[in-house]
Amino acid sequence: MGFQGKVSKRLLQGVLATVLVTTSIAGQAGEFNDLLKKASGGDVESSLMAGKQMLTGKLDQVVPDQMVDLLEPLAQKGNAEAQLLLAKAYRSGLAGVGKDKKKSFKLLEDAAGKKGKLPEAQYELGKSYYMGSGTDRNLIAAYMWTTVSLAGANDNFAQQAMEQKKNLAAQLNPEQLKKANELALQIKDLYLH
């Protein structure tokens, strides 16, 4: 095969690769649009799945406030997963949502506590107390919520929660650590059963 044949073959391979990538992106956009249609029809699971896709950055473009419009009604009705997704978006300014750390913290409180009881939200609430994000920094509360989250931790955040708990334990004196463990037990008994 001559030089011209090699160039033509490479050019054809490049064009095919571009078509495949474009088709894949179009397919993802089509799937996302299908989720949005189902969500607009009131399908809660589709709303949550679309919110997760927006939050993880798997979409090329996110329309500003689209995530809020999609998940805010669910969050207001007490859907802990919607509250968690919105809290993550507000804390970091993701998915076309402006940063609002106080709003993030409030959503995490709802998703983690009496209403939601969502372990990942409990971990994220502990993280907010640890970093002082949307609230005053409070290492005892951070340790308490992180400890509570580990009872229901899954692969998505368990390793990070264990690491956070270890780091927090190293920063607390024995009396503070004892108090944090007592509070974690009280939270479990009073609110989470």
N, C-alpha and C positions, 0 to 999 in steps of 0.2 A: 504494500500500500504506500503510495507516494505521500509527499508532504500535504498536498491539497486534500487527499482522502483522510489523513489524520486530523487535519483542522476541521473538516466537515463532521467527522465522527465526534470530536470533542465539542463542537458547537451544538450538534444534535443532543449530546448528553447533557449539556448545560441547559438547553431549552427544555428538555424533558424534566430535569431537576426543578426548574423554575415552575413548570406546569404542575408538578406534583406538590410543591410547597404551596402554590397558590390555591390548588384544589383542597389541600388540607386546611388552609386558613379559612377558605370559603365554607368548608364543611363544619369547622368549629363555630364560625359565625352563624351558620344555619341552625346548628344544635342550640346555640345560645338564644337565638331568636325564638326557637320552639319553646325553650324554657320560659322566656319572657311572656309568650302568648299564654302558656299554661298558668303562669303566675298572675297575669292580669285577669284570668278567669277565676282566681281565688285559690289556686293550688298552692298550699303552704310549702310542701316539699320542693316544688319547682322554684318558689321564691328563695328558699334557703340555698338551694343548689346554685342559682344564678348569683346570689350574694357572695357565696364562697368563690365562685369563678372571678367575680369582680375584685374581690379582696386579694386573691393570690396573684393577680396580674396576668392571668392566662389569656386575657383579651387584648387585642391591639389598641382598642380605644374604649374608654369608659365615658359615658355621658355624665357630666357633673350632676350631682344630686340624684342620679338614677338609683343608686344603691339605697339612699335615704328614702326615696319615694317607694321603693320596693319593700324595704324591711321595717320602716318606721311604724306602719300600721300593726304589723305582727308584734313588734317590740312593745307597743303601747297596750296590746292585749295580753302581755306577759309571756310571750314566747322567748324563752331563755336563749335559744340558739340565735335568734334574730338580734337580741340584745348584745350577745357576745360578739357577733360579726360587726355590728355597728360600733361597739366599743373599741374594737381593734382598729377600725377605719378612722374613727374620731381621734384616737390616741396618736396615730402616726400620720394622719392626713392622707390616707390611701383611698383608692377607688373613686376619685373625684370628690371626696368628702374633705371639707376644711378641718384643720386641727382644732379640737376642742377637748382638752384633757379633763376638764371638770365634767363635761357631759359623758365622756368615756367612763370616768370613775363611777358616776351615778348608774349608768347602764350595767357596769360590772357588779355593783352592789345588788342590783335587782336580780341579775342572772345567777349570782353566787349564793345569795341568802335564802330567806324564807320562801320567796316566790319561785326562784329558778332551780336552785340546788344543783347547778351544772358544775361538775368538777373542773373543767377547763376554765370556766369563769372564776372559780375560787382561786385557781392558780394565778390567773391574770390579775385578780384583785390583790393577791399577795404581792405580785410583781409591782403593781401600782403603789402600794404602801412602801415597798422596798425602795423604789426609785423616787418616791414623792411626786408621782405623776397624777395631777388632778386633785391631790390631797397633800397634807403634811406627811413627811417621811415618818414612818412608825415601824420600827423593826420587830416589835412584839406582835403587832397586828399582821405584819408581813409573814412572820414565821407561823403564826396561828393559821392564817388562810392557806398558806402553802401546805402545811401539815394536813389540814382538812381535805385539800384537793387530792392528796395522795391516796386517800381511801377509795376513790373512784377513778384514779388516773388511767389513761390509756396510752398507747404508743405515740400519739400525737404530741404529748407534752410531758410524759412521766419522767423522762431523763432530765429535762430542764427543771422540773419541779424538785427532783431529788438534789440536783446541783444547787438550786436556789436555797433549799432548806439547809444544806450543808454550809453554804456561805453565810447564811443568816445565823446559824448556830455558832459559828466562829466569831461573830460580832456581838453576841449576847453574853452577859455574865451569867453565872449559874442561877441566880435569883430570877433574872429576866427570862431565862430559858424555862424555868419551872413554871413561872406565871403564864408564859405563852402556851405551854403544853396543857395547863389547867384550862385556859380559855378555849383551846382547840377542842377539848373534851366537852366543855359546856356548850359550845356552838353545835357540835354534833348531836348532843342530847336534846337541846332546846329547839333548835331550828331545823335540823336536817333529818329527823326521824318522822 
